[in-house]
Amino acid sequence: MLSGSLYHHFPSKEAMLREVLDAFFTEIMNRHRATVARDHDPITTLRGLLRDSLDAIGDNPDAAIVVVGESRRLSRNEGFVWLSDRTAEASGLWGRVLRRGVEEGSLRRDLHPVLLSLMLQSAVWGMAQWYRPQGTYDTDAAAGRLVDVFVRGVVVPGRYASRQICNLLGPARYTSPTLRPVGPDEDARVEARRRMARVSSETDARTRIRIASNLLFEQDGYAGTTVRRIADLARVPVGSLAHHIGSKEQLLADLLNDFLGDLRTAFDKDAVGQPEPVERLSGLIGRTVEAHARHGVSTVLAINEIRGDELPCGRLRIQRAKVSDTWTRSLAAGIRAGDFHPDLDPVFTQRVLRTAISTGSRIYRGMGVRDAVGLYREVVLAGMGARR
């Protein structure tokens, strides 16, 4: 149809987006409410919530990616304040299920139900960028695999010295995380400028551009960030950006290559001592959380707004493949050694874990790196299930 005829059906592009998001959230919330209302045991209900989310992703993957990529930014928009209410209701349902599991003894008593509900939700919704039910696992099987990983844990009992989660977190304990909106767009821009102001005035232009772009990609996403805004925040003439970075696509490729390259270097350094499988997986988790915190590109990686093969840098695909292979080989080695559950799928599991850490790194920023590393290690290695 002609572009002008769109406005016969919708008053604006924003109205189109609002309808897409409203329909998606209405459907997923109806599914979640029905699942919780069945009143099954907590772990069965948890599996149902995971399956609901995967069904929604499978039914409308494009809308799911829009939801993951746009919800945080749009929650600052006056026309989308209802998004915060929807996400709060969803988190409340997940938290209620986990809390009941703790009370009834099917889940560990040292869990933080709200915190862990956000971890699970961020993990499953982050899968929108790659999970399709036509692949190896349909939604029911995939939900079962997620329960195996996060409830049972990767390591077989007796091969990992589990610790109390409350002892892993810092003084704040982070017991009441929320998904509250950041505030109006203007407030977010002030925050970006405040963080940029910490950068030394002696820092070279290229470095300032990279720092500014990271802040803006994190705040508004890759697609929502303009070259002009990068130049403005970095305090460089917009015309000089091409000299320093080539293009926005090249800039993103460079940032992701640096991130993945540093990750591989850390992995290789840790491997020199030939650690045992449990120690090796623990190191992979820690290094990945630390790299996200250091580079600040987690939002771009999680949302995956631009496909790797569209970037002007072939090294990116190679780097991603090598990082993925390191995780896969580590999990396979643990299975062979008898340290990890024998029915674990190394390829699927590593992708789930990397997605969980990537998406969670922006939600749990208030925890601090040490706390996030400890939490992910404990949940992944020992699981959320009641200890036996």
C-alpha positions as CSV (number, residue, x, y, z in Angstrom):
1,M,0.0,0.0,0.0
2,L,1.0,3.6,-0.3
3,S,2.7,5.0,2.7
4,G,0.1,7.7,3.1
5,S,-2.7,5.2,3.4
6,L,-1.2,3.9,6.6
7,Y,-2.6,6.9,8.4
8,H,-6.1,5.9,7.4
9,H,-5.7,2.9,9.8
10,F,-3.2,4.3,12.3
11,P,-2.7,8.0,13.4
12,S,1.1,7.5,13.8
13,K,4.0,5.0,13.8
14,E,3.9,5.1,17.6
15,A,0.2,4.0,17.5
16,M,1.2,1.0,15.4
17,L,3.9,0.0,17.9
18,R,1.5,0.5,20.8
19,E,-1.0,-1.9,19.2
20,V,1.7,-4.5,18.5
21,L,2.9,-4.3,22.1
22,D,-0.5,-4.3,23.6
23,A,-1.6,-7.4,21.7
24,F,1.5,-9.2,22.6
25,F,1.4,-8.4,26.3
26,T,-2.3,-9.1,26.5
27,E,-1.7,-12.6,25.0
28,I,1.2,-13.5,27.2
29,M,-0.4,-12.2,30.4
30,N,-3.6,-14.3,29.6
31,R,-1.4,-17.3,29.3
32,H,0.5,-16.6,32.5
33,R,-2.6,-16.0,34.5
34,A,-4.1,-19.3,33.3
35,T,-0.9,-21.2,34.1
36,V,-0.8,-19.9,37.6
37,A,-4.5,-20.4,38.1
38,R,-4.1,-24.2,37.5
39,D,-2.4,-24.3,40.9
40,H,0.0,-27.1,40.1
41,D,3.2,-27.6,42.2
42,P,5.6,-24.7,41.9
43,I,8.1,-26.4,39.6
44,T,5.4,-27.5,37.2
45,T,4.0,-24.0,37.2
46,L,7.4,-22.5,36.6
47,R,7.8,-24.8,33.7
48,G,4.4,-23.6,32.4
49,L,5.5,-20.0,32.7
50,L,8.6,-20.7,30.7
51,R,6.6,-22.6,28.1
52,D,4.2,-19.7,27.8
53,S,7.0,-17.3,27.1
54,L,8.6,-19.7,24.5
55,D,5.2,-20.2,22.9
56,A,4.8,-16.4,22.6
57,I,8.2,-16.1,21.0
58,G,7.5,-19.0,18.6
59,D,4.1,-17.6,17.6
60,N,5.3,-14.1,16.9
61,P,9.1,-13.9,17.0
62,D,9.2,-10.4,15.4
63,A,6.9,-8.9,18.0
64,A,8.9,-10.7,20.8
65,I,12.1,-9.0,19.6
66,V,10.4,-5.6,19.5
67,V,9.2,-6.2,23.0
68,V,12.7,-7.1,24.3
69,G,14.3,-4.3,22.4
70,E,11.8,-1.5,22.9
71,S,10.2,-2.0,26.3
72,R,12.9,-0.4,28.4
73,R,13.2,2.7,26.2
74,L,9.4,3.1,25.7
75,S,8.7,2.8,29.4
76,R,10.0,6.4,29.6
77,N,7.5,7.5,27.0
78,E,4.3,9.0,28.3
79,G,2.2,7.0,25.9
80,F,3.7,3.7,27.1
81,V,3.6,4.0,30.9
82,W,1.3,1.0,31.0
83,L,4.3,-1.1,30.0
84,S,5.6,-0.8,33.5
85,D,2.3,-2.0,35.0
86,R,2.3,-5.1,32.7
87,T,5.9,-6.0,33.4
88,A,5.3,-5.5,37.2
89,E,2.3,-7.8,37.0
90,A,4.3,-10.5,35.1
91,S,7.1,-10.3,37.6
92,G,4.6,-10.6,40.4
93,L,3.2,-13.8,39.0
94,W,6.7,-15.3,38.6
95,G,7.8,-14.2,42.0
96,R,4.6,-15.6,43.6
97,V,5.4,-19.1,42.1
98,L,9.0,-19.0,43.3
99,R,7.9,-17.8,46.8
100,R,5.5,-20.7,47.1
101,G,8.2,-23.1,46.0
102,V,10.4,-21.8,48.9
103,E,7.6,-22.0,51.4
104,E,6.6,-25.5,50.4
105,G,10.2,-26.7,50.3
106,S,10.6,-27.6,46.6
107,L,12.9,-24.7,46.1
108,R,15.9,-23.6,48.1
109,R,15.1,-21.5,51.2
110,D,17.9,-19.1,50.5
111,L,16.4,-17.8,47.3
112,H,15.3,-14.3,46.7
113,P,12.1,-14.9,44.7
114,V,11.8,-11.5,43.1
115,L,15.5,-11.4,42.1
116,L,15.4,-14.9,40.7
117,S,12.1,-14.3,38.9
118,L,13.8,-11.4,37.0
119,M,16.7,-13.6,36.2
120,L,14.5,-16.3,34.7
121,Q,12.4,-13.8,32.8
122,S,15.4,-12.0,31.3
123,A,16.9,-15.3,30.3
124,V,13.8,-16.6,28.5
125,W,12.9,-13.3,26.8
126,G,16.5,-12.9,25.7
127,M,16.0,-16.1,23.8
128,A,13.7,-14.2,21.4
129,Q,16.8,-13.4,19.3
130,W,17.6,-17.0,18.5
131,Y,15.0,-19.6,19.7
132,R,12.5,-21.0,17.2
133,P,10.3,-24.0,18.1
134,Q,10.9,-25.6,14.7
135,G,14.5,-26.3,15.8
136,T,15.9,-29.1,18.0
137,Y,13.4,-28.5,20.8
138,D,9.7,-27.6,20.7
139,T,8.4,-25.2,23.4
140,D,7.5,-28.0,25.9
141,A,10.9,-29.7,25.5
142,A,12.8,-26.4,25.7
143,A,10.9,-25.3,28.8
144,G,11.9,-28.7,30.4
145,R,15.5,-28.0,29.5
146,L,15.4,-24.6,31.1
147,V,14.0,-26.1,34.3
148,D,16.8,-28.7,34.2
149,V,19.4,-26.0,34.0
150,F,18.1,-23.4,36.4
151,V,16.3,-25.6,39.0
152,R,18.4,-28.8,38.9
153,G,21.6,-27.0,38.1
154,V,24.4,-28.2,35.7
155,V,26.6,-30.0,38.2
156,V,25.7,-33.4,39.7
157,P,25.2,-33.4,43.5
158,G,28.4,-33.7,45.5
159,R,30.7,-32.2,42.8
160,Y,30.2,-28.6,43.8
161,A,30.5,-26.9,47.2
162,S,27.2,-25.0,47.2
163,R,26.9,-21.8,49.2
164,Q,24.1,-19.8,50.7
165,I,22.9,-17.2,48.1
166,C,22.5,-14.5,50.8
167,N,26.2,-14.9,51.7
168,L,27.2,-14.3,48.1
169,L,25.5,-10.9,47.8
170,G,27.0,-7.6,49.0
171,P,25.9,-5.6,52.0
172,A,22.8,-4.3,50.2
173,R,21.6,-7.9,49.7
174,Y,19.6,-6.6,46.7
175,T,16.4,-8.1,48.0
176,S,13.9,-5.9,46.2
177,P,14.9,-5.4,42.6
178,T,12.4,-3.7,40.4
179,L,11.9,-2.9,36.7
180,R,10.8,0.7,37.3
181,P,11.2,3.1,34.4
182,V,14.3,5.2,34.3
183,G,12.3,8.4,34.0
184,P,11.5,10.8,31.2
185,D,13.8,10.8,28.1
186,E,15.3,14.1,29.3
187,D,16.4,12.5,32.6
188,A,18.0,9.6,30.8
189,R,20.0,12.1,28.6
190,V,21.1,14.0,31.7
191,E,22.3,10.7,33.2
192,A,24.3,9.9,30.0
193,R,25.9,13.3,30.2
194,R,26.7,12.9,33.8
195,R,28.4,9.6,33.2
196,M,30.3,11.0,30.2
197,A,31.5,13.9,32.3
198,R,33.6,11.5,34.3
199,V,35.7,10.8,31.3
200,S,38.9,12.8,31.4
201,S,39.2,15.8,29.2
202,E,42.6,14.5,28.0
203,T,41.0,11.3,26.6
204,D,41.4,11.0,22.9
205,A,38.5,11.6,20.5
206,R,38.2,8.0,19.4
207,T,38.0,6.7,22.9
208,R,35.4,9.3,23.8
209,I,33.3,8.3,20.8
210,R,33.4,4.6,21.8
211,I,32.4,5.5,25.4
212,A,29.6,7.8,24.3
213,S,28.2,5.2,21.8
214,N,28.2,2.5,24.5
215,L,26.2,4.8,26.8
216,L,23.7,5.6,24.0
217,F,23.4,2.1,22.7
218,E,22.6,1.0,26.2
219,Q,20.1,3.8,26.8
220,D,18.3,3.9,23.5
221,G,19.4,0.8,21.6
222,Y,21.4,0.7,18.4
223,A,18.6,1.7,16.0
224,G,17.5,4.6,18.2
225,T,21.0,6.1,18.4
226,T,22.0,8.7,15.8
227,V,25.5,9.6,14.7
228,R,24.7,13.2,15.7
229,R,23.9,12.2,19.2
230,I,27.1,10.2,19.5
231,A,29.1,13.2,18.3
232,D,27.3,15.6,20.7
233,L,27.8,13.4,23.8
234,A,31.5,12.7,22.8
235,R,32.0,16.4,22.3
236,V,33.4,16.0,18.8
237,P,32.2,17.6,15.5
238,V,29.7,15.4,13.7
239,G,31.7,15.7,10.5
240,S,34.8,14.1,12.1
241,L,33.1,10.9,13.1
242,A,33.7,9.2,9.7
243,H,37.4,9.9,10.2
244,H,37.5,8.2,13.6
245,I,35.0,5.3,13.2
246,G,34.0,5.0,9.5
247,S,30.3,4.4,10.2
248,K,27.9,3.5,12.9
249,E,27.9,-0.1,11.7
250,Q,31.7,-0.2,11.8
251,L,31.7,1.3,15.3
252,L,29.3,-1.4,16.6
253,A,31.4,-4.1,14.9
254,D,34.6,-2.8,16.6
255,L,32.9,-2.6,20.0
256,L,31.6,-6.2,19.8
257,N,34.9,-7.4,18.4
258,D,36.7,-5.8,21.3
259,F,34.3,-7.4,23.8
260,L,34.5,-10.9,22.3
261,G,38.3,-10.6,21.8
262,D,38.8,-9.7,25.5
263,L,36.5,-12.5,26.5
264,R,38.5,-15.1,24.5
265,T,41.7,-13.8,25.9
266,A,40.4,-14.2,29.4
267,F,39.1,-17.7,28.6
268,D,42.4,-18.7,27.1
269,K,44.4,-17.4,30.1
270,D,42.2,-19.3,32.5
271,A,42.6,-22.5,30.5
272,V,46.4,-22.6,30.8
273,G,46.1,-24.1,34.3
274,Q,43.9,-26.9,32.9
275,P,41.1,-26.4,35.5
276,E,38.7,-29.2,36.3
277,P,35.3,-28.9,34.5
278,V,33.4,-27.3,37.4
279,E,36.1,-24.8,38.0
280,R,36.3,-24.1,34.3
281,L,32.6,-23.4,33.9
282,S,32.7,-21.3,37.0
283,G,35.4,-19.2,35.4
284,L,33.5,-18.9,32.1
285,I,30.5,-17.5,34.1
286,G,32.7,-15.0,36.0
287,R,34.7,-13.8,33.0
288,T,31.5,-13.3,31.0
289,V,29.8,-11.2,33.7
290,E,33.0,-9.2,34.2
291,A,33.3,-8.5,30.5
292,H,29.8,-7.3,30.2
293,A,30.4,-4.9,33.1
294,R,33.7,-3.7,31.7
295,H,32.6,-3.1,28.1
296,G,29.0,-2.0,28.6
297,V,27.7,-3.5,25.4
298,S,25.4,-6.0,27.0
299,T,22.2,-4.3,25.8
300,V,23.4,-4.4,22.2
301,L,24.4,-8.0,22.4
302,A,21.1,-9.0,24.1
303,I,18.8,-7.2,21.8
304,N,20.7,-8.2,18.7
305,E,19.2,-5.3,16.7
306,I,21.5,-5.9,13.8
307,R,22.5,-9.3,12.6
308,G,26.2,-10.2,12.7
309,D,26.3,-10.9,9.0
310,E,25.1,-7.4,8.3
311,L,28.1,-5.8,10.0
312,P,31.1,-4.7,8.0
313,C,33.4,-7.1,9.9
314,G,33.7,-10.8,9.2
315,R,35.8,-11.3,12.3
316,L,32.7,-10.8,14.4
317,R,31.1,-14.1,13.3
318,I,34.4,-15.9,13.9
319,Q,34.8,-14.4,17.4
320,R,31.2,-15.4,18.3
321,A,31.7,-18.9,17.1
322,K,34.9,-19.3,19.1
323,V,33.3,-18.0,22.3
324,S,30.4,-20.4,21.8
325,D,32.7,-23.3,21.1
326,T,34.7,-22.6,24.3
327,W,31.5,-22.9,26.4
328,T,30.3,-26.0,24.5
329,R,33.6,-27.8,24.9
330,S,33.7,-27.0,28.6
331,L,30.2,-28.4,29.1
332,A,31.0,-31.5,27.1
333,A,34.2,-32.1,29.1
334,G,32.2,-31.9,32.3
335,I,29.7,-34.5,31.1
336,R,32.6,-36.8,30.1
337,A,34.2,-36.4,33.5
338,G,30.9,-37.2,35.3
339,D,30.8,-33.8,36.9
340,F,27.8,-32.5,34.9
341,H,24.4,-34.2,34.3
342,P,24.8,-36.7,31.5
343,D,21.6,-35.7,29.7
344,L,22.7,-32.1,29.4
345,D,22.7,-30.6,25.9
346,P,26.0,-28.6,25.7
347,V,25.1,-26.5,22.6
348,F,21.6,-25.5,23.8
349,T,22.8,-25.0,27.4
350,Q,25.7,-22.7,26.6
351,R,23.4,-20.6,24.4
352,V,20.8,-20.3,27.2
353,L,23.5,-19.4,29.8
354,R,25.2,-16.8,27.6
355,T,21.8,-15.3,26.9
356,A,20.9,-15.2,30.6
357,I,24.1,-13.4,31.5
358,S,23.9,-11.0,28.6
359,T,20.3,-9.9,29.3
360,G,20.6,-10.0,33.0
361,S,23.7,-7.8,33.1
362,R,21.6,-4.7,32.5
363,I,18.8,-5.6,34.9
364,Y,21.1,-6.4,37.9
365,R,23.5,-3.5,37.5
366,G,22.7,-2.5,41.1
367,M,24.1,-5.7,42.4
368,G,27.7,-5.0,41.5
369,V,29.9,-7.4,39.5
370,R,30.9,-9.5,42.5
371,D,27.3,-10.2,43.5
372,A,26.2,-11.0,40.0
373,V,29.1,-13.4,39.5
374,G,28.3,-15.2,42.7
375,L,24.6,-15.4,42.0
376,Y,25.0,-16.8,38.4
377,R,27.5,-19.3,39.5
378,E,25.3,-20.6,42.3
379,V,22.2,-20.8,40.3
380,V,23.8,-22.3,37.2
381,L,26.1,-24.8,39.0
382,A,23.8,-25.9,41.9
383,G,20.3,-24.8,40.7
384,M,17.3,-23.3,42.5
385,G,15.9,-26.7,43.6
386,A,15.8,-27.8,47.2
387,R,19.1,-29.3,48.3
388,R,19.2,-33.0,48.7
